[in-house]
Amino acid sequence: MSSSTFQDSVILITGAASGIGRQLAIQGAARGASILATDIDTTGLRETKTLASQQGQVIEIQELDVADPEAIQSFAAQVILGLSGRKLILINNAGVGLFTGSFEHTSLEQFEWLLSINLWGPIRMTKAFYPYLLQQNRGHIVNISSVFGLAGVANQSAYCTSKFGIRGFTESLRMELAGTGIHTTTVHPGGIRTNIVRNATPRGPVATAAMHQQSISNFEQAAQTTPEKAARLILDAIANKKERLVIGPDGRALDLVTRLFPVRYSRIVMKQIEKTFTNPYKDQSSQ
Ligand SMILES: NC(=O)c1ccc[n+]([C@@H]2O[C@H](COP(=O)([O-])OP(=O)(O)OC[C@H]3O[C@@H](n4cnc5c(N)ncnc54)[C@H](O)[C@@H]3O)[C@@H](O)[C@H]2O)c1
């Protein structure tokens, strides 16, 4: 694996105040890259800076809401000026979950809110930095999808839509950028032990705090990979120009099932979920 990948490179990470994004900042710095860590959570960002600074590299932090098109525009204009020809590794990592239940109980506003972060965020960030990448004819775009970008699952319609979208977007860029010096990686993590499910507070007409608690327990039981390991694998994938990365044994199992049974996987996965977990929405009809 070439360590030169990260020398003279700037890794720009969205959602770097927590979870996988924070680990990408810490480990990216340890591999010799300059880090530009962004998030809406400025307290978490400062903690990331403290942790990543211990690696002896330059860590800059900046508040950035990836759902805000104007903020992205002015952020990109200012960052590009400071890049001074260095290689840009853009990691579109910021993401949220939504705990509403089925599509029936998810409003269009909630659906749109999630897409504005998980799907439009990476599209707008990529668009803003694309001229720089093309002009340099080098760099890397890493988009964090999910195993829910490989399999559609119940009660996750907005999230799955966003993550399938990320996959289609990144794979289209991959073909368009073939033969250039700009690389792409689509990442499909299985369960990673972060706060993402805890942060997805209950919303809508049926979701309750007790249901949310059940879903947190399910997630804690299922999530097999640490954010430290996920970040290490993502940075390895960048160094090795790997175009598709599926993380964790659960991720690889779901990847295999969806490829072997592109339609029947719905029933297979549903049975497995019913066997393994308590359905948080089982009392939904009595609410
Ligand atoms: N944890 C998992 O099991 C898992 C599995 C598959 C994919 N992912 C994806 O990995 C990525 C990172 O998630 P994580 O698990 O580390 O979660 P996390 O909740 O620990 O971190 C997500 C970060 O995104 C930030 N964020 C939220 N909205 C934002 C916005 N509008 N603008 C900028 N930042 C914003 C949050 O403040 C937080 O710091 C997400 O895209 C998520 O969908 C996570």
The ligand as a Tripos MOL2 file, in Angstrom:
@<TRIPOS>MOLECULE
LIG
   44    48     1     0     0
SMALL
NO_CHARGES

@<TRIPOS>ATOM
      1 N1        -23.1290    3.4260   11.6210 N.am      1 LIG1
      2 C1        -23.5570    2.5860   10.7050 C.2       1 LIG1
      3 O1        -23.9630    1.4540   11.0260 O.2       1 LIG1
      4 C2        -23.5460    2.9550    9.2540 C.ar      1 LIG1
      5 C3        -23.8070    1.9390    8.3150 C.ar      1 LIG1
      6 C4        -23.8180    2.2720    6.9700 C.ar      1 LIG1
      7 C5        -23.5570    3.5740    6.5600 C.ar      1 LIG1
      8 N2        -23.3040    4.5360    7.4980 N.ar      1 LIG1
      9 C6        -23.0560    5.8860    7.0140 C.3       1 LIG1
     10 O2        -21.8270    6.3370    7.5150 O.3       1 LIG1
     11 C7        -21.8220    7.7590    7.5730 C.3       1 LIG1
     12 C8        -21.2950    8.2230    8.9290 C.3       1 LIG1
     13 O3        -22.2270    7.8360    9.9110 O.3       1 LIG1
     14 P1        -21.8320    7.4180   11.4210 P.3       1 LIG1
     15 O4        -22.3320    6.0510   11.6350 O.co2     1 LIG1
     16 O5        -20.4350    7.7370   11.6940 O.co2     1 LIG1
     17 O6        -22.8430    8.3890   12.2130 O.3       1 LIG1
     18 P2        -22.6230    9.5260   13.3170 P.3       1 LIG1
     19 O7        -24.0010    9.9230   13.7080 O.co2     1 LIG1
     20 O8        -21.6930    9.0690   14.3670 O.co2     1 LIG1
     21 O9        -21.9070   10.6800   12.4620 O.3       1 LIG1
     22 C9        -22.5880   11.4080   11.4850 C.3       1 LIG1
     23 C10       -22.0990   12.8450   11.5260 C.3       1 LIG1
     24 O10       -22.7940   13.5760   10.4920 O.3       1 LIG1
     25 C11       -23.0900   14.8640   11.0230 C.3       1 LIG1
     26 N3        -24.1800   15.5130   10.3040 N.ar      1 LIG1
     27 C12       -25.5100   15.2690   10.4060 C.ar      1 LIG1
     28 N4        -26.1960   16.1210    9.6300 N.ar      1 LIG1
     29 C13       -25.2870   16.9200    9.0150 C.ar      1 LIG1
     30 C14       -25.3760   17.9930    8.0950 C.ar      1 LIG1
     31 N5        -26.5700   18.4530    7.6710 N.pl3     1 LIG1
     32 N6        -24.2320   18.5850    7.6670 N.ar      1 LIG1
     33 C15       -23.0320   18.1630    8.1240 C.ar      1 LIG1
     34 N7        -22.8830   17.1580    9.0080 N.ar      1 LIG1
     35 C16       -23.9950   16.5450    9.4470 C.ar      1 LIG1
     36 C17       -23.4430   14.6070   12.4790 C.3       1 LIG1
     37 O11       -23.3570   15.8070   13.2530 O.3       1 LIG1
     38 C18       -22.4130   13.5470   12.8580 C.3       1 LIG1
     39 O12       -21.2410   14.1380   13.3910 O.3       1 LIG1
     40 C19       -23.2650    8.1940    7.2760 C.3       1 LIG1
     41 O13       -23.3650    8.5950    5.9190 O.3       1 LIG1
     42 C20       -24.0540    6.9310    7.5080 C.3       1 LIG1
     43 O14       -25.2610    6.9150    6.7690 O.3       1 LIG1
     44 C21       -23.2940    4.2620    8.8290 C.ar      1 LIG1
@<TRIPOS>BOND
     1     1     2 1
     2     2     3 2
     3     2     4 1
     4     4     5 ar
     5     4    44 ar
     6     5     6 ar
     7     6     7 ar
     8     7     8 ar
     9     8     9 1
    10     8    44 ar
    11     9    10 1
    12     9    42 1
    13    10    11 1
    14    11    12 1
    15    11    40 1
    16    12    13 1
    17    13    14 1
    18    14    15 2
    19    14    16 1
    20    14    17 1
    21    17    18 1
    22    18    19 2
    23    18    20 1
    24    18    21 1
    25    21    22 1
    26    22    23 1
    27    23    24 1
    28    23    38 1
    29    24    25 1
    30    25    26 1
    31    25    36 1
    32    26    27 ar
    33    26    35 ar
    34    27    28 ar
    35    28    29 ar
    36    29    30 ar
    37    29    35 ar
    38    30    31 1
    39    30    32 ar
    40    32    33 ar
    41    33    34 ar
    42    34    35 ar
    43    36    37 1
    44    36    38 1
    45    38    39 1
    46    40    41 1
    47    40    42 1
    48    42    43 1
@<TRIPOS>SUBSTRUCTURE
     1 LIG1         1 GROUP 0 **** ****
